[in-house]
Amino acid sequence: MFEPLLIPVCALLVLSGFIYGMFGFGYALTCLAFLPYLMNVKIALPMIAIQCPIYTGFMLYGLRRHMTARLALPLIVGLVLGLPIGVYLLGILSEGTIRKLLGSFILFYSLWSLYKVSAATSLRNKVWGLFVGFLSGVVGGAILAAGPIVVAYLNLCGLSKEEFKTTFLIWAMTLACLLIPFYALSNILTYQAFLWGMISMPFAGLGVFLGVKFFKRVKEQLFYRLILILLALSGIRLLFS
């Protein structure tokens, strides 16, 4: 059952894991840009979901000295409040419409930020954190692709690359832990998806390990430019998916 697709799937997960280890986000977006061509998306989504907490925990442990609840807590509270609304919107709005609106916003923001070069720091407060967390919950509940919203917000907070990555990973860990029970209760997390996740996990883990090593070497200015480029690609992917 696995032989024909094992090599391309594992190769893609190494690449996706490297991006995740390097930036702290982009694993699901990279996987979902290509995995649907290789396997059923109903297998790919829970497969990714059960892997993310493990890699996220690994990276958070390495960045534990930079953990702070001051930025992460408002995002998490907003996320929990927004998720039920997102699930409701999924039932009444077109997924394609939501993706195009989100992609347009992310693409505009990333291109504008690349042009402006410097990022503002006026959004580093609890009110904006709650709002962005709530918005990420709505989008995450509707189409799962909520990461770029949080990344765009954190990019405007004037954080060090370690603070940036740690805060996002705490948010991502919360989202993954909320989604896994939902998938299980909805019978989306099947035995086949679980088996795919376990078999491919070491390959994604290799990519994460290499990405973390590269993260330690990159300078902050280059790191944020690469973040904006990756955001632009995410926006294009959402806009034309």
C-alpha positions as CSV (number, residue, x, y, z in Angstrom):
1,M,0.0,0.0,0.0
2,F,2.9,2.4,0.8
3,E,5.6,1.4,-1.7
4,P,4.6,3.5,-4.8
5,L,4.3,6.8,-2.8
6,L,6.7,6.3,0.1
7,I,9.7,8.0,-1.6
8,P,8.1,11.2,-2.8
9,V,6.0,11.6,0.3
10,C,9.0,11.2,2.6
11,A,11.1,13.5,0.4
12,L,8.4,16.2,0.7
13,L,8.3,15.8,4.5
14,V,12.0,16.3,4.7
15,L,11.7,19.6,2.9
16,S,8.6,20.6,4.9
17,G,10.3,19.7,8.1
18,F,13.4,21.7,7.2
19,I,11.2,24.8,6.6
20,Y,9.4,24.2,9.9
21,G,12.6,23.7,11.8
22,M,14.1,26.9,10.3
23,F,11.2,29.3,10.6
24,G,8.9,27.6,13.2
25,F,6.0,27.6,10.7
26,G,5.1,26.5,7.2
27,Y,5.0,22.7,7.8
28,A,1.3,22.2,7.1
29,L,1.3,24.8,4.3
30,T,4.2,23.2,2.4
31,C,2.8,19.7,2.9
32,L,-0.7,20.6,1.8
33,A,0.6,22.4,-1.3
34,F,1.8,19.0,-2.7
35,L,0.5,16.1,-0.6
36,P,-3.0,16.2,-2.2
37,Y,-1.3,15.2,-5.5
38,L,0.1,12.1,-3.8
39,M,-2.6,11.0,-1.4
40,N,-6.1,11.7,-0.2
41,V,-6.3,15.0,1.7
42,K,-8.4,13.3,4.4
43,I,-5.3,11.2,5.1
44,A,-2.8,14.0,4.8
45,L,-4.5,16.4,7.2
46,P,-4.6,14.1,10.3
47,M,-1.2,12.7,9.4
48,I,0.3,16.2,9.7
49,A,-1.8,17.0,12.8
50,I,-0.4,14.1,14.8
51,Q,3.2,14.9,13.8
52,C,3.2,18.6,14.6
53,P,3.1,18.4,18.4
54,I,6.1,16.2,18.5
55,Y,8.3,18.5,16.4
56,T,6.9,21.6,18.1
57,G,7.8,20.2,21.5
58,F,11.3,19.4,20.3
59,M,11.8,22.9,19.1
60,L,10.2,24.5,22.2
61,Y,12.6,22.6,24.4
62,G,15.6,24.0,22.6
63,L,14.1,27.5,22.9
64,R,12.8,27.1,26.5
65,R,14.9,30.1,27.7
66,H,13.0,32.4,25.4
67,M,9.5,31.3,26.5
68,T,7.2,34.0,27.7
69,A,3.5,34.0,28.4
70,R,3.2,37.7,27.9
71,L,2.8,37.4,24.1
72,A,1.6,33.9,23.8
73,L,-1.3,33.9,26.3
74,P,-3.5,36.5,24.5
75,L,-3.0,34.6,21.2
76,I,-4.0,31.3,22.8
77,V,-7.1,32.8,24.5
78,G,-8.2,34.4,21.3
79,L,-7.6,31.1,19.4
80,V,-9.8,29.2,21.8
81,L,-12.6,31.8,21.5
82,G,-12.3,31.9,17.7
83,L,-12.2,28.2,16.8
84,P,-15.9,27.4,17.3
85,I,-16.9,30.4,15.1
86,G,-14.5,29.2,12.4
87,V,-16.0,25.7,12.5
88,Y,-19.5,27.3,12.1
89,L,-18.3,29.5,9.2
90,L,-17.0,26.4,7.5
91,G,-20.5,25.2,7.2
92,I,-22.0,28.4,5.7
93,L,-19.2,30.0,3.7
94,S,-17.3,28.8,0.7
95,E,-13.8,27.5,1.6
96,G,-12.4,28.9,-1.6
97,T,-13.7,32.4,-0.8
98,I,-12.1,32.4,2.6
99,R,-8.8,31.1,1.2
100,K,-8.7,33.9,-1.5
101,L,-9.4,36.6,1.1
102,L,-6.8,35.4,3.4
103,G,-4.3,34.9,0.6
104,S,-4.8,38.4,-0.7
105,F,-4.2,39.9,2.7
106,I,-1.1,37.9,3.4
107,L,0.4,38.6,-0.1
108,F,-0.3,42.3,0.2
109,Y,1.2,42.5,3.7
110,S,4.4,40.5,2.8
111,L,5.1,42.5,-0.4
112,W,4.5,45.8,1.5
113,S,6.8,44.7,4.3
114,L,9.6,43.7,1.9
115,Y,9.3,47.1,0.3
116,K,9.3,49.0,3.6
117,V,12.2,46.8,4.9
118,S,11.6,47.8,8.6
119,A,8.7,46.5,10.7
120,A,6.6,48.6,13.1
121,T,6.4,47.7,16.8
122,S,3.1,49.3,17.7
123,L,1.1,46.0,17.8
124,R,3.0,44.5,20.7
125,N,0.1,44.6,23.2
126,K,-2.6,42.3,24.7
127,V,-5.5,43.8,22.8
128,W,-3.9,43.1,19.4
129,G,-2.8,39.7,20.6
130,L,-6.4,38.8,21.5
131,F,-7.7,40.0,18.2
132,V,-5.1,38.2,16.1
133,G,-5.5,35.0,18.2
134,F,-9.3,35.2,17.7
135,L,-8.9,35.8,14.0
136,S,-6.5,32.8,13.8
137,G,-9.0,30.7,15.6
138,V,-11.8,31.7,13.1
139,V,-9.6,31.0,10.1
140,G,-8.1,27.8,11.7
141,G,-11.5,26.4,12.4
142,A,-12.7,27.2,8.8
143,I,-9.7,26.2,6.6
144,L,-6.8,25.3,9.0
145,A,-4.4,27.7,7.3
146,A,-4.2,30.2,10.2
147,G,-0.4,30.3,10.7
148,P,0.4,33.2,8.3
149,I,-1.9,35.5,10.3
150,V,0.0,35.0,13.5
151,V,3.3,35.2,11.6
152,A,2.3,38.5,10.1
153,Y,1.4,39.8,13.6
154,L,4.6,38.6,15.3
155,N,6.6,40.2,12.5
156,L,5.2,43.6,13.6
157,C,6.1,43.1,17.2
158,G,9.8,43.8,17.1
159,L,10.8,40.5,18.5
160,S,14.1,38.7,18.4
161,K,14.1,35.7,16.1
162,E,14.1,33.4,19.1
163,E,11.1,35.2,20.7
164,F,9.3,35.2,17.4
165,K,9.8,31.4,16.8
166,T,9.0,30.5,20.4
167,T,5.7,32.5,20.6
168,F,4.5,31.1,17.3
169,L,5.4,27.5,18.4
170,I,3.4,27.9,21.6
171,W,0.4,29.0,19.5
172,A,0.9,26.2,17.0
173,M,1.1,23.6,19.8
174,T,-2.2,24.8,21.2
175,L,-3.9,24.6,17.8
176,A,-2.6,21.1,17.1
177,C,-3.6,19.8,20.6
178,L,-7.1,21.2,20.0
179,L,-7.4,19.8,16.4
180,I,-6.3,16.2,17.2
181,P,-9.3,15.4,19.5
182,F,-11.6,17.0,16.9
183,Y,-10.2,14.8,14.1
184,A,-10.5,11.7,16.3
185,L,-14.1,12.5,17.3
186,S,-15.0,13.2,13.7
187,N,-13.5,9.9,12.5
188,I,-11.0,11.8,10.3
189,L,-8.0,10.4,12.3
190,T,-8.2,6.9,10.8
191,Y,-5.9,3.9,11.3
192,Q,-4.5,4.5,7.8
193,A,-3.7,8.2,8.5
194,F,-2.1,7.2,11.9
195,L,0.0,4.6,10.2
196,W,1.2,7.0,7.5
197,G,2.1,9.5,10.2
198,M,4.2,7.0,12.1
199,I,6.0,5.7,9.0
200,S,6.9,9.2,7.6
201,M,7.6,10.8,11.0
202,P,11.4,10.1,11.1
203,F,11.8,11.7,7.7
204,A,10.0,14.9,8.7
205,G,12.0,14.8,11.9
206,L,15.3,14.8,10.0
207,G,14.1,17.9,8.1
208,V,13.2,19.6,11.4
209,F,16.6,18.7,12.9
210,L,18.5,20.2,9.9
211,G,16.2,23.3,9.9
212,V,16.9,24.0,13.6
213,K,20.7,23.7,13.0
214,F,20.4,26.2,10.1
215,F,18.2,28.6,12.2
216,K,21.1,29.0,14.7
217,R,23.4,30.2,12.0
218,V,21.2,32.7,10.1
219,K,21.3,36.5,11.0
220,E,18.1,38.2,12.2
221,Q,17.8,40.6,9.3
222,L,18.1,37.7,6.8
223,F,15.7,35.6,8.9
224,Y,12.9,38.2,8.7
225,R,13.4,38.7,5.0
226,L,13.1,35.0,4.5
227,I,10.0,35.0,6.7
228,L,8.4,37.6,4.4
229,I,9.3,35.7,1.3
230,L,7.8,32.6,2.7
231,L,4.7,34.5,3.7
232,A,4.4,35.8,0.1
233,L,4.6,32.3,-1.2
234,S,1.9,31.2,1.3
235,G,-0.3,34.0,0.2
236,I,0.1,33.0,-3.5
237,R,-0.6,29.4,-2.6
238,L,-3.8,30.3,-0.7
239,L,-4.9,32.8,-3.4
240,F,-4.7,30.3,-6.3
241,S,-5.5,27.0,-4.5
